[in-house]
Amino acid sequence: NGCASGTIKALAAFRPKQVIYISCNAATLARDLRMLLENAPYTVARLAFFDMFPRTAHFETAIMLQREKR
């Protein structure tokens, strides 16, 4: 389900120095990151995958975005 579009817009407007996003759904993560990166100056600083459910296709993703200095 990911973040509501209003949440992404609020993050983009607030522009925190870092955003840490944790997701169990790659499709909503990609959608939310695309919206956020289109509306705010962030780069991916770190990315990690966690296999919490062995022998399945499910994994957790943690991504840290860092605000670009402009």
PDB file of N, CA, C and O in Angstrom:
ATOM      1  N   ASN A   1       0.804  -1.186   0.000  1.00  0.00           N
ATOM      2  CA  ASN A   1       0.000   0.000   0.000  1.00  0.00           C
ATOM      3  C   ASN A   1       0.854   1.260   0.000  1.00  0.00           C
ATOM      4  O   ASN A   1       0.461   2.266  -0.592  1.00  0.00           O
ATOM      5  N   GLY A   2       2.006   1.230   0.646  1.00  0.00           N
ATOM      6  CA  GLY A   2       2.921   2.364   0.599  1.00  0.00           C
ATOM      7  C   GLY A   2       2.396   3.590   1.314  1.00  0.00           C
ATOM      8  O   GLY A   2       1.496   3.510   2.149  1.00  0.00           O
ATOM      9  N   CYS A   3       2.975   4.717   0.971  1.00  0.00           N
ATOM     10  CA  CYS A   3       2.588   6.004   1.575  1.00  0.00           C
ATOM     11  C   CYS A   3       1.459   6.647   0.785  1.00  0.00           C
ATOM     12  O   CYS A   3       1.353   6.466  -0.428  1.00  0.00           O
ATOM     13  N   ALA A   4       0.629   7.389   1.473  1.00  0.00           N
ATOM     14  CA  ALA A   4      -0.390   8.182   0.794  1.00  0.00           C
ATOM     15  C   ALA A   4       0.299   9.309   0.030  1.00  0.00           C
ATOM     16  O   ALA A   4       1.345   9.794   0.460  1.00  0.00           O
ATOM     17  N   SER A   5      -0.265   9.725  -1.081  1.00  0.00           N
ATOM     18  CA  SER A   5       0.363  10.790  -1.876  1.00  0.00           C
ATOM     19  C   SER A   5       0.525  12.075  -1.062  1.00  0.00           C
ATOM     20  O   SER A   5       1.478  12.823  -1.276  1.00  0.00           O
ATOM     21  N   GLY A   6      -0.383  12.334  -0.141  1.00  0.00           N
ATOM     22  CA  GLY A   6      -0.263  13.512   0.717  1.00  0.00           C
ATOM     23  C   GLY A   6       0.966  13.443   1.622  1.00  0.00           C
ATOM     24  O   GLY A   6       1.587  14.465   1.915  1.00  0.00           O
ATOM     25  N   THR A   7       1.308  12.247   2.057  1.00  0.00           N
ATOM     26  CA  THR A   7       2.506  12.059   2.882  1.00  0.00           C
ATOM     27  C   THR A   7       3.762  12.354   2.072  1.00  0.00           C
ATOM     28  O   THR A   7       4.673  13.026   2.556  1.00  0.00           O
ATOM     29  N   ILE A   8       3.809  11.860   0.860  1.00  0.00           N
ATOM     30  CA  ILE A   8       4.958  12.109  -0.022  1.00  0.00           C
ATOM     31  C   ILE A   8       5.077  13.594  -0.309  1.00  0.00           C
ATOM     32  O   ILE A   8       6.180  14.141  -0.278  1.00  0.00           O
ATOM     33  N   LYS A   9       3.965  14.256  -0.588  1.00  0.00           N
ATOM     34  CA  LYS A   9       3.992  15.702  -0.855  1.00  0.00           C
ATOM     35  C   LYS A   9       4.450  16.477   0.363  1.00  0.00           C
ATOM     36  O   LYS A   9       5.191  17.451   0.234  1.00  0.00           O
ATOM     37  N   ALA A  10       4.017  16.057   1.549  1.00  0.00           N
ATOM     38  CA  ALA A  10       4.431  16.733   2.783  1.00  0.00           C
ATOM     39  C   ALA A  10       5.931  16.554   3.017  1.00  0.00           C
ATOM     40  O   ALA A  10       6.611  17.502   3.408  1.00  0.00           O
ATOM     41  N   LEU A  11       6.448  15.354   2.782  1.00  0.00           N
ATOM     42  CA  LEU A  11       7.887  15.121   2.907  1.00  0.00           C
ATOM     43  C   LEU A  11       8.672  15.990   1.924  1.00  0.00           C
ATOM     44  O   LEU A  11       9.684  16.590   2.284  1.00  0.00           O
ATOM     45  N   ALA A  12       8.199  16.048   0.697  1.00  0.00           N
ATOM     46  CA  ALA A  12       8.876  16.856  -0.319  1.00  0.00           C
ATOM     47  C   ALA A  12       8.873  18.333   0.065  1.00  0.00           C
ATOM     48  O   ALA A  12       9.860  19.033  -0.163  1.00  0.00           O
ATOM     49  N   ALA A  13       7.782  18.809   0.643  1.00  0.00           N
ATOM     50  CA  ALA A  13       7.689  20.214   1.048  1.00  0.00           C
ATOM     51  C   ALA A  13       8.542  20.500   2.283  1.00  0.00           C
ATOM     52  O   ALA A  13       9.166  21.558   2.370  1.00  0.00           O
ATOM     53  N   PHE A  14       8.574  19.577   3.229  1.00  0.00           N
ATOM     54  CA  PHE A  14       9.328  19.752   4.467  1.00  0.00           C
ATOM     55  C   PHE A  14      10.834  19.611   4.235  1.00  0.00           C
ATOM     56  O   PHE A  14      11.631  20.274   4.898  1.00  0.00           O
ATOM     57  N   ARG A  15      11.219  18.745   3.293  1.00  0.00           N
ATOM     58  CA  ARG A  15      12.611  18.516   2.907  1.00  0.00           C
ATOM     59  C   ARG A  15      13.527  18.173   4.082  1.00  0.00           C
ATOM     60  O   ARG A  15      14.502  18.884   4.324  1.00  0.00           O
ATOM     61  N   PRO A  16      13.234  17.098   4.814  1.00  0.00           N
ATOM     62  CA  PRO A  16      14.149  16.714   5.895  1.00  0.00           C
ATOM     63  C   PRO A  16      15.520  16.341   5.325  1.00  0.00           C
ATOM     64  O   PRO A  16      15.646  15.999   4.149  1.00  0.00           O
ATOM     65  N   LYS A  17      16.526  16.412   6.167  1.00  0.00           N
ATOM     66  CA  LYS A  17      17.890  16.120   5.735  1.00  0.00           C
ATOM     67  C   LYS A  17      18.028  14.665   5.277  1.00  0.00           C
ATOM     68  O   LYS A  17      18.733  14.371   4.312  1.00  0.00           O
ATOM     69  N   GLN A  18      17.347  13.768   5.980  1.00  0.00           N
ATOM     70  CA  GLN A  18      17.368  12.351   5.629  1.00  0.00           C
ATOM     71  C   GLN A  18      15.958  11.776   5.691  1.00  0.00           C
ATOM     72  O   GLN A  18      15.118  12.209   6.480  1.00  0.00           O
ATOM     73  N   VAL A  19      15.733  10.798   4.843  1.00  0.00           N
ATOM     74  CA  VAL A  19      14.489  10.032   4.889  1.00  0.00           C
ATOM     75  C   VAL A  19      14.888   8.560   4.896  1.00  0.00           C
ATOM     76  O   VAL A  19      15.658   8.115   4.044  1.00  0.00           O
ATOM     77  N   ILE A  20      14.369   7.815   5.849  1.00  0.00           N
ATOM     78  CA  ILE A  20      14.580   6.366   5.875  1.00  0.00           C
ATOM     79  C   ILE A  20      13.228   5.709   5.629  1.00  0.00           C
ATOM     80  O   ILE A  20      12.278   5.897   6.389  1.00  0.00           O
ATOM     81  N   TYR A  21      13.167   4.946   4.566  1.00  0.00           N
ATOM     82  CA  TYR A  21      11.919   4.317   4.134  1.00  0.00           C
ATOM     83  C   TYR A  21      12.118   2.806   4.206  1.00  0.00           C
ATOM     84  O   TYR A  21      13.072   2.274   3.639  1.00  0.00           O
ATOM     85  N   ILE A  22      11.232   2.130   4.893  1.00  0.00           N
ATOM     86  CA  ILE A  22      11.281   0.675   4.998  1.00  0.00           C
ATOM     87  C   ILE A  22      10.016   0.115   4.363  1.00  0.00           C
ATOM     88  O   ILE A  22       8.908   0.564   4.657  1.00  0.00           O
ATOM     89  N   SER A  23      10.194  -0.863   3.496  1.00  0.00           N
ATOM     90  CA  SER A  23       9.063  -1.389   2.747  1.00  0.00           C
ATOM     91  C   SER A  23       9.162  -2.892   2.571  1.00  0.00           C
ATOM     92  O   SER A  23      10.253  -3.458   2.497  1.00  0.00           O
ATOM     93  N   CYS A  24       8.000  -3.527   2.506  1.00  0.00           N
ATOM     94  CA  CYS A  24       7.953  -4.957   2.197  1.00  0.00           C
ATOM     95  C   CYS A  24       7.352  -5.186   0.807  1.00  0.00           C
ATOM     96  O   CYS A  24       7.095  -6.325   0.415  1.00  0.00           O
ATOM     97  N   ASN A  25       7.131  -4.096   0.067  1.00  0.00           N
ATOM     98  CA  ASN A  25       6.513  -4.201  -1.250  1.00  0.00           C
ATOM     99  C   ASN A  25       7.329  -3.372  -2.241  1.00  0.00           C
ATOM    100  O   ASN A  25       7.302  -2.142  -2.207  1.00  0.00           O
ATOM    101  N   ALA A  26       8.055  -4.060  -3.121  1.00  0.00           N
ATOM    102  CA  ALA A  26       8.937  -3.377  -4.065  1.00  0.00           C
ATOM    103  C   ALA A  26       8.179  -2.437  -5.006  1.00  0.00           C
ATOM    104  O   ALA A  26       8.706  -1.388  -5.379  1.00  0.00           O
ATOM    105  N   ALA A  27       6.972  -2.790  -5.388  1.00  0.00           N
ATOM    106  CA  ALA A  27       6.209  -1.958  -6.316  1.00  0.00           C
ATOM    107  C   ALA A  27       5.812  -0.628  -5.680  1.00  0.00           C
ATOM    108  O   ALA A  27       5.950   0.418  -6.314  1.00  0.00           O
ATOM    109  N   THR A  28       5.322  -0.649  -4.436  1.00  0.00           N
ATOM    110  CA  THR A  28       4.939   0.619  -3.803  1.00  0.00           C
ATOM    111  C   THR A  28       6.178   1.418  -3.403  1.00  0.00           C
ATOM    112  O   THR A  28       6.145   2.648  -3.406  1.00  0.00           O
ATOM    113  N   LEU A  29       7.258   0.742  -3.063  1.00  0.00           N
ATOM    114  CA  LEU A  29       8.509   1.454  -2.784  1.00  0.00           C
ATOM    115  C   LEU A  29       8.956   2.223  -4.025  1.00  0.00           C
ATOM    116  O   LEU A  29       9.286   3.405  -3.930  1.00  0.00           O
ATOM    117  N   ALA A  30       8.971   1.579  -5.172  1.00  0.00           N
ATOM    118  CA  ALA A  30       9.368   2.237  -6.414  1.00  0.00           C
ATOM    119  C   ALA A  30       8.443   3.407  -6.731  1.00  0.00           C
ATOM    120  O   ALA A  30       8.910   4.477  -7.122  1.00  0.00           O
ATOM    121  N   ARG A  31       7.146   3.215  -6.566  1.00  0.00           N
ATOM    122  CA  ARG A  31       6.187   4.292  -6.835  1.00  0.00           C
ATOM    123  C   ARG A  31       6.431   5.482  -5.920  1.00  0.00           C
ATOM    124  O   ARG A  31       6.493   6.622  -6.379  1.00  0.00           O
ATOM    125  N   ASP A  32       6.572   5.216  -4.617  1.00  0.00           N
ATOM    126  CA  ASP A  32       6.758   6.299  -3.656  1.00  0.00           C
ATOM    127  C   ASP A  32       8.091   7.016  -3.846  1.00  0.00           C
ATOM    128  O   ASP A  32       8.157   8.241  -3.747  1.00  0.00           O
ATOM    129  N   LEU A  33       9.152   6.259  -4.117  1.00  0.00           N
ATOM    130  CA  LEU A  33      10.454   6.890  -4.360  1.00  0.00           C
ATOM    131  C   LEU A  33      10.427   7.753  -5.608  1.00  0.00           C
ATOM    132  O   LEU A  33      10.998   8.843  -5.624  1.00  0.00           O
ATOM    133  N   ARG A  34       9.769   7.272  -6.649  1.00  0.00           N
ATOM    134  CA  ARG A  34       9.668   8.072  -7.880  1.00  0.00           C
ATOM    135  C   ARG A  34       8.983   9.394  -7.589  1.00  0.00           C
ATOM    136  O   ARG A  34       9.460  10.445  -8.016  1.00  0.00           O
ATOM    137  N   MET A  35       7.866   9.357  -6.865  1.00  0.00           N
ATOM    138  CA  MET A  35       7.145  10.598  -6.547  1.00  0.00           C
ATOM    139  C   MET A  35       7.999  11.519  -5.689  1.00  0.00           C
ATOM    140  O   MET A  35       8.033  12.727  -5.926  1.00  0.00           O
ATOM    141  N   LEU A  36       8.683  10.972  -4.705  1.00  0.00           N
ATOM    142  CA  LEU A  36       9.493  11.792  -3.816  1.00  0.00           C
ATOM    143  C   LEU A  36      10.685  12.388  -4.559  1.00  0.00           C
ATOM    144  O   LEU A  36      10.972  13.576  -4.409  1.00  0.00           O
ATOM    145  N   LEU A  37      11.376  11.587  -5.353  1.00  0.00           N
ATOM    146  CA  LEU A  37      12.561  12.069  -6.064  1.00  0.00           C
ATOM    147  C   LEU A  37      12.212  13.055  -7.172  1.00  0.00           C
ATOM    148  O   LEU A  37      13.046  13.881  -7.543  1.00  0.00           O
ATOM    149  N   GLU A  38      11.012  12.987  -7.698  1.00  0.00           N
ATOM    150  CA  GLU A  38      10.570  13.967  -8.696  1.00  0.00           C
ATOM    151  C   GLU A  38      10.274  15.317  -8.060  1.00  0.00           C
ATOM    152  O   GLU A  38      10.334  16.346  -8.734  1.00  0.00           O
ATOM    153  N   ASN A  39       9.953  15.324  -6.760  1.00  0.00           N
ATOM    154  CA  ASN A  39       9.510  16.547  -6.096  1.00  0.00           C
ATOM    155  C   ASN A  39      10.477  17.108  -5.064  1.00  0.00           C
ATOM    156  O   ASN A  39      10.208  18.164  -4.492  1.00  0.00           O
ATOM    157  N   ALA A  40      11.578  16.443  -4.812  1.00  0.00           N
ATOM    158  CA  ALA A  40      12.533  16.910  -3.810  1.00  0.00           C
ATOM    159  C   ALA A  40      13.931  16.435  -4.204  1.00  0.00           C
ATOM    160  O   ALA A  40      14.079  15.396  -4.848  1.00  0.00           O
ATOM    161  N   PRO A  41      14.955  17.201  -3.815  1.00  0.00           N
ATOM    162  CA  PRO A  41      16.329  16.874  -4.229  1.00  0.00           C
ATOM    163  C   PRO A  41      17.001  15.846  -3.310  1.00  0.00           C
ATOM    164  O   PRO A  41      17.761  16.216  -2.415  1.00  0.00           O
ATOM    165  N   TYR A  42      16.721  14.564  -3.532  1.00  0.00           N
ATOM    166  CA  TYR A  42      17.314  13.501  -2.720  1.00  0.00           C
ATOM    167  C   TYR A  42      18.124  12.560  -3.602  1.00  0.00           C
ATOM    168  O   TYR A  42      17.850  12.394  -4.791  1.00  0.00           O
ATOM    169  N   THR A  43      19.126  11.954  -2.984  1.00  0.00           N
ATOM    170  CA  THR A  43      19.859  10.869  -3.625  1.00  0.00           C
ATOM    171  C   THR A  43      19.830   9.674  -2.670  1.00  0.00           C
ATOM    172  O   THR A  43      19.665   9.829  -1.460  1.00  0.00           O
ATOM    173  N   VAL A  44      19.994   8.495  -3.236  1.00  0.00           N
ATOM    174  CA  VAL A  44      20.035   7.281  -2.434  1.00  0.00           C
ATOM    175  C   VAL A  44      21.415   7.192  -1.787  1.00  0.00           C
ATOM    176  O   VAL A  44      22.425   7.103  -2.485  1.00  0.00           O
ATOM    177  N   ALA A  45      21.458   7.215  -0.462  1.00  0.00           N
ATOM    178  CA  ALA A  45      22.719   7.140   0.272  1.00  0.00           C
ATOM    179  C   ALA A  45      23.058   5.703   0.646  1.00  0.00           C
ATOM    180  O   ALA A  45      24.220   5.300   0.583  1.00  0.00           O
ATOM    181  N   ARG A  46      22.047   4.929   1.037  1.00  0.00           N
ATOM    182  CA  ARG A  46      22.253   3.532   1.432  1.00  0.00           C
ATOM    183  C   ARG A  46      21.020   2.724   1.085  1.00  0.00           C
ATOM    184  O   ARG A  46      19.906   3.245   1.032  1.00  0.00           O
ATOM    185  N   LEU A  47      21.241   1.449   0.851  1.00  0.00           N
ATOM    186  CA  LEU A  47      20.158   0.534   0.505  1.00  0.00           C
ATOM    187  C   LEU A  47      20.493  -0.824   1.086  1.00  0.00           C
ATOM    188  O   LEU A  47      21.630  -1.283   0.976  1.00  0.00           O
ATOM    189  N   ALA A  48      19.520  -1.468   1.700  1.00  0.00           N
ATOM    190  CA  ALA A  48      19.738  -2.797   2.267  1.00  0.00           C
ATOM    191  C   ALA A  48      18.492  -3.650   2.075  1.00  0.00           C
ATOM    192  O   ALA A  48      17.365  -3.159   2.136  1.00  0.00           O
ATOM    193  N   PHE A  49      18.721  -4.929   1.843  1.00  0.00           N
ATOM    194  CA  PHE A  49      17.641  -5.899   1.709  1.00  0.00           C
ATOM    195  C   PHE A  49      17.729  -6.890   2.865  1.00  0.00           C
ATOM    196  O   PHE A  49      18.820  -7.289   3.271  1.00  0.00           O
ATOM    197  N   PHE A  50      16.585  -7.278   3.383  1.00  0.00           N
ATOM    198  CA  PHE A  50      16.529  -8.220   4.493  1.00  0.00           C
ATOM    199  C   PHE A  50      15.600  -9.368   4.127  1.00  0.00           C
ATOM    200  O   PHE A  50      14.433  -9.161   3.798  1.00  0.00           O
ATOM    201  N   ASP A  51      16.132 -10.568   4.189  1.00  0.00           N
ATOM    202  CA  ASP A  51      15.350 -11.760   3.886  1.00  0.00           C
ATOM    203  C   ASP A  51      14.765 -12.290   5.189  1.00  0.00           C
ATOM    204  O   ASP A  51      15.367 -13.127   5.862  1.00  0.00           O
ATOM    205  N   MET A  52      13.589 -11.793   5.532  1.00  0.00           N
ATOM    206  CA  MET A  52      12.941 -12.167   6.781  1.00  0.00           C
ATOM    207  C   MET A  52      12.139 -13.467   6.648  1.00  0.00           C
ATOM    208  O   MET A  52      11.756 -14.075   7.648  1.00  0.00           O
ATOM    209  N   PHE A  53      11.893 -13.877   5.420  1.00  0.00           N
ATOM    210  CA  PHE A  53      11.077 -15.056   5.162  1.00  0.00           C
ATOM    211  C   PHE A  53      11.824 -15.982   4.199  1.00  0.00           C
ATOM    212  O   PHE A  53      11.541 -15.985   3.001  1.00  0.00           O
ATOM    213  N   PRO A  54      12.775 -16.769   4.714  1.00  0.00           N
ATOM    214  CA  PRO A  54      13.578 -17.643   3.855  1.00  0.00           C
ATOM    215  C   PRO A  54      12.721 -18.561   2.991  1.00  0.00           C
ATOM    216  O   PRO A  54      11.621 -18.968   3.364  1.00  0.00           O
ATOM    217  N   ARG A  55      13.258 -18.859   1.853  1.00  0.00           N
ATOM    218  CA  ARG A  55      12.629 -19.754   0.876  1.00  0.00           C
ATOM    219  C   ARG A  55      11.316 -19.212   0.326  1.00  0.00           C
ATOM    220  O   ARG A  55      10.459 -19.972  -0.125  1.00  0.00           O
ATOM    221  N   THR A  56      11.167 -17.879   0.367  1.00  0.00           N
ATOM    222  CA  THR A  56      10.033 -17.219  -0.297  1.00  0.00           C
ATOM    223  C   THR A  56      10.596 -16.076  -1.133  1.00  0.00           C
ATOM    224  O   THR A  56      11.783 -15.759  -1.049  1.00  0.00           O
ATOM    225  N   ALA A  57       9.753 -15.474  -1.924  1.00  0.00           N
ATOM    226  CA  ALA A  57      10.163 -14.337  -2.754  1.00  0.00           C
ATOM    227  C   ALA A  57      10.040 -13.013  -1.999  1.00  0.00           C
ATOM    228  O   ALA A  57      10.326 -11.957  -2.565  1.00  0.00           O
ATOM    229  N   HIS A  58       9.628 -13.050  -0.752  1.00  0.00           N
ATOM    230  CA  HIS A  58       9.405 -11.828   0.022  1.00  0.00           C
ATOM    231  C   HIS A  58      10.687 -11.360   0.698  1.00  0.00           C
ATOM    232  O   HIS A  58      11.457 -12.158   1.231  1.00  0.00           O
ATOM    233  N   PHE A  59      10.896 -10.047   0.662  1.00  0.00           N
ATOM    234  CA  PHE A  59      12.030  -9.447   1.355  1.00  0.00           C
ATOM    235  C   PHE A  59      11.659  -8.034   1.782  1.00  0.00           C
ATOM    236  O   PHE A  59      10.753  -7.418   1.222  1.00  0.00           O
ATOM    237  N   GLU A  60      12.362  -7.541   2.768  1.00  0.00           N
ATOM    238  CA  GLU A  60      12.165  -6.170   3.265  1.00  0.00           C
ATOM    239  C   GLU A  60      13.268  -5.309   2.678  1.00  0.00           C
ATOM    240  O   GLU A  60      14.389  -5.777   2.479  1.00  0.00           O
ATOM    241  N   THR A  61      12.956  -4.067   2.405  1.00  0.00           N
ATOM    242  CA  THR A  61      13.927  -3.124   1.867  1.00  0.00           C
ATOM    243  C   THR A  61      13.987  -1.912   2.772  1.00  0.00           C
ATOM    244  O   THR A  61      12.959  -1.368   3.176  1.00  0.00           O
ATOM    245  N   ALA A  62      15.202  -1.494   3.087  1.00  0.00           N
ATOM    246  CA  ALA A  62      15.422  -0.251   3.828  1.00  0.00           C
ATOM    247  C   ALA A  62      16.284   0.634   2.943  1.00  0.00           C
ATOM    248  O   ALA A  62      17.327   0.207   2.446  1.00  0.00           O
ATOM    249  N   ILE A  63      15.842   1.863   2.752  1.00  0.00           N
ATOM    250  CA  ILE A  63      16.574   2.794   1.902  1.00  0.00           C
ATOM    251  C   ILE A  63      16.725   4.117   2.640  1.00  0.00           C
ATOM    252  O   ILE A  63      15.775   4.611   3.248  1.00  0.00           O
ATOM    253  N   MET A  64      17.920   4.682   2.582  1.00  0.00           N
ATOM    254  CA  MET A  64      18.162   5.975   3.201  1.00  0.00           C
ATOM    255  C   MET A  64      18.421   6.992   2.099  1.00  0.00           C
ATOM    256  O   MET A  64      19.328   6.840   1.281  1.00  0.00           O
ATOM    257  N   LEU A  65      17.600   8.027   2.105  1.00  0.00           N
ATOM    258  CA  LEU A  65      17.763   9.114   1.138  1.00  0.00           C
ATOM    259  C   LEU A  65      18.423  10.293   1.850  1.00  0.00           C
ATOM    260  O   LEU A  65      18.111  10.585   3.004  1.00  0.00           O
ATOM    261  N   GLN A  66      19.323  10.955   1.162  1.00  0.00           N
ATOM    262  CA  GLN A  66      20.027  12.109   1.700  1.00  0.00           C
ATOM    263  C   GLN A  66      19.669  13.309   0.829  1.00  0.00           C
ATOM    264  O   GLN A  66      19.720  13.231  -0.399  1.00  0.00           O
ATOM    265  N   ARG A  67      19.305  14.420   1.469  1.00  0.00           N
ATOM    266  CA  ARG A  67      18.972  15.624   0.717  1.00  0.00           C
ATOM    267  C   ARG A  67      20.230  16.169   0.059  1.00  0.00           C
ATOM    268  O   ARG A  67      21.279  16.272   0.696  1.00  0.00           O
ATOM    269  N   GLU A  68      20.121  16.517  -1.216  1.00  0.00           N
ATOM    270  CA  GLU A  68      21.237  17.097  -1.948  1.00  0.00           C
ATOM    271  C   GLU A  68      21.457  18.530  -1.490  1.00  0.00           C
ATOM    272  O   GLU A  68      20.512  19.236  -1.138  1.00  0.00           O
ATOM    273  N   LYS A  69      22.701  18.944  -1.500  1.00  0.00           N
ATOM    274  CA  LYS A  69      23.004  20.338  -1.144  1.00  0.00           C
ATOM    275  C   LYS A  69      22.940  21.178  -2.413  1.00  0.00           C
ATOM    276  O   LYS A  69      23.637  20.910  -3.392  1.00  0.00           O
ATOM    277  N   ARG A  70      22.101  22.184  -2.376  1.00  0.00           N
ATOM    278  CA  ARG A  70      21.952  23.067  -3.552  1.00  0.00           C
ATOM    279  C   ARG A  70      22.161  24.490  -3.142  1.00  0.00           C
ATOM    280  O   ARG A  70      22.081  25.391  -3.977  1.00  0.00           O
TER     281      ARG A  70
END
